[in-house]
Each structure stands twice: as structure tokens, then as C-alpha cells.
Amino acid sequence: MLLTVTTLAACGEDEPKQSSPQPSTSAQTYFTLDNNGEKIRWRGQKLLPGTRIDNLSNGEPGLVGRDFVVTSSALPYEQLTPEYRVTHIAGDNYRLSATVTLDMAAELTRLKTMPELTLVELQIDYSPLTELPQY
């Protein structure tokens, strides 16, 4: 069993963009977000953990996780600990694991406004959909 977890670095456009609905029998609204040159798309206004996304850059489906990976030389713990469990990874890199259900697109935008965070990455799991965990 092969499990692949990939994180996408948030870069470029910070706000989720609404895209035109794809031709279908239902009028679903799609939203997109650009992460380090990788554009992801999902249905519905909120990007919650467990939401199925389509990576439009490489054609892969995946699921949004509960984690962000951030880089900071002066991590603002007091601003993060109400919503996250903070784990030091290595050097100036930290994993922020959401302790409550958050709109990950809105949270990505909020985290990117913190000047102490030099990089913010959203966790996306690209394992085959039959093997993905439930959130």
C-alpha cells in the first residue's frame, strides 16, 4: 500500500476565486485557489478538511487535510494556539494541526497575512481516493 502526502505551498493569489460552473446537470459552484503554481478546485464555498479537490495543474484528485506547514524564525504562538496544535518539524519549520474545523481557504489567507510566517503550505493528500483517510 503506497501512501503519498503532498503539501502545496501557498503563493500568488491569496483569496479563493469563484470559477464558472462546469457544464453538468446540476448548478454546482466551483472555487479555485493557487498554491505555488498548482491550482486546486473544489465545490462549495468552504474548503473544509476532508473536502475533495481537483488539482487542475496535474489532473490529480486529493483530499484537504487538517494541517499547514509554516516557516517562521519567530513563530507567533499566542496567535496560533487557540486553533492549532503546533509541532516543531526542523529548523524554522512547524506543523499547524487544526484542533477545530476551519475553512482552510480562509485560514490560509489569514495565516499569509501574518508577517512572522514566511511560508504557508496547505496539506493535500493525493493517495488514491479509495485509500484516503476520513476527516
C-alpha positions as CSV (number, residue, x, y, z in Angstrom):
1,M,0.0,0.0,0.0
2,L,1.5,3.3,-1.1
3,L,0.5,6.5,0.8
4,T,1.6,9.8,-0.6
5,V,1.0,13.1,1.2
6,T,1.9,16.2,-0.6
7,T,1.7,19.8,0.6
8,L,1.2,22.7,-1.7
9,A,2.9,26.0,-0.9
10,A,0.5,28.9,-1.0
11,C,1.7,31.5,-3.4
12,G,0.3,34.1,-5.6
13,E,-3.4,34.7,-5.3
14,D,-4.5,34.6,-1.6
15,E,-8.2,34.7,-2.0
16,P,-10.2,31.8,-3.3
17,K,-11.6,32.6,-6.7
18,Q,-15.1,31.6,-7.9
19,S,-15.0,29.9,-11.2
20,S,-17.7,29.3,-13.7
21,P,-19.7,26.1,-13.1
22,Q,-18.6,23.3,-15.3
23,P,-21.3,22.1,-17.7
24,S,-23.4,19.5,-15.8
25,T,-26.9,18.7,-14.8
26,S,-26.5,20.5,-11.5
27,A,-25.5,24.1,-11.0
28,Q,-22.5,23.4,-8.7
29,T,-20.3,26.4,-7.9
30,Y,-16.5,25.7,-8.0
31,F,-13.8,27.7,-6.2
32,T,-10.1,27.7,-7.1
33,L,-7.0,28.6,-5.1
34,D,-3.5,29.0,-6.5
35,N,-0.9,27.2,-4.4
36,N,2.7,27.6,-5.5
37,G,1.7,27.4,-9.1
38,E,-0.6,24.5,-8.5
39,K,-4.3,25.5,-9.0
40,I,-6.8,23.5,-6.9
41,R,-10.5,23.4,-7.4
42,W,-13.4,22.4,-5.1
43,R,-17.2,22.5,-4.9
44,G,-18.9,24.6,-2.3
45,Q,-17.8,27.9,-0.7
46,K,-15.8,26.4,2.2
47,L,-12.7,24.4,1.9
48,L,-13.0,22.0,4.9
49,P,-10.7,19.2,6.0
50,G,-11.8,16.1,4.0
51,T,-13.0,18.2,1.0
52,R,-12.2,16.5,-2.3
53,I,-10.2,18.8,-4.5
54,D,-9.0,18.5,-8.1
55,N,-5.5,19.7,-8.9
56,L,-6.0,21.4,-12.2
57,S,-2.3,21.7,-12.8
58,N,-1.6,17.9,-12.7
59,G,-5.1,16.4,-13.0
60,E,-4.8,14.6,-9.7
61,P,-7.7,14.4,-7.2
62,G,-7.0,14.6,-3.5
63,L,-8.4,15.5,0.0
64,V,-7.6,18.5,2.1
65,G,-6.0,17.7,5.4
66,R,-6.1,19.5,8.7
67,D,-2.5,20.7,8.6
68,F,-0.5,23.6,7.4
69,V,3.3,23.7,7.3
70,V,4.7,27.1,8.0
71,T,8.2,28.6,8.2
72,S,9.0,31.2,10.8
73,S,12.0,32.4,12.7
74,A,9.7,34.0,15.4
75,L,6.5,31.9,15.4
76,P,3.6,33.8,17.0
77,Y,2.4,31.0,19.3
78,E,-0.2,33.1,21.1
79,Q,-2.0,33.9,17.8
80,L,-1.9,30.2,16.7
81,T,-2.6,28.0,19.7
82,P,-6.3,28.7,20.0
83,E,-7.0,26.9,16.7
84,Y,-3.8,24.7,16.3
85,R,-1.6,22.2,17.9
86,V,1.9,23.4,17.0
87,T,4.6,20.8,16.3
88,H,8.2,21.8,15.6
89,I,9.4,19.9,12.5
90,A,13.0,21.1,12.0
91,G,14.8,24.4,11.8
92,D,12.3,27.2,11.3
93,N,9.6,24.8,10.1
94,Y,6.4,24.0,12.0
95,R,3.2,21.9,11.5
96,L,0.0,23.5,12.5
97,S,-2.7,20.9,13.1
98,A,-6.2,22.3,13.3
99,T,-7.9,21.4,16.6
100,V,-11.3,22.6,15.3
101,T,-13.0,22.5,11.9
102,L,-11.8,25.5,9.9
103,D,-12.4,26.8,6.4
104,M,-8.9,26.1,5.2
105,A,-9.0,28.6,2.3
106,A,-10.0,31.4,4.7
107,E,-7.4,30.2,7.2
108,L,-4.7,30.1,4.5
109,T,-5.5,33.7,3.7
110,R,-5.3,34.7,7.4
111,L,-2.0,32.9,8.0
112,K,-0.5,34.5,5.0
113,T,-1.2,38.0,6.5
114,M,1.0,37.2,9.5
115,P,4.4,38.9,8.8
116,E,6.1,36.4,11.1
117,L,5.2,33.5,8.7
118,T,7.5,33.4,5.6
119,L,5.9,30.3,4.0
120,V,2.5,28.7,4.5
121,E,1.6,25.3,2.9
122,L,-1.7,23.6,2.8
123,Q,-1.7,19.8,3.3
124,I,-3.3,17.9,0.4
125,D,-3.3,14.1,0.4
126,Y,-3.0,12.6,-3.2
127,S,-3.3,9.0,-2.2
128,P,-5.7,7.0,-4.4
129,L,-9.3,8.0,-3.3
130,T,-10.1,4.5,-2.2
131,E,-7.2,4.7,0.3
132,L,-7.6,8.3,1.6
133,P,-8.4,8.8,5.3
134,Q,-11.7,10.2,6.5
135,Y,-11.5,13.6,8.3
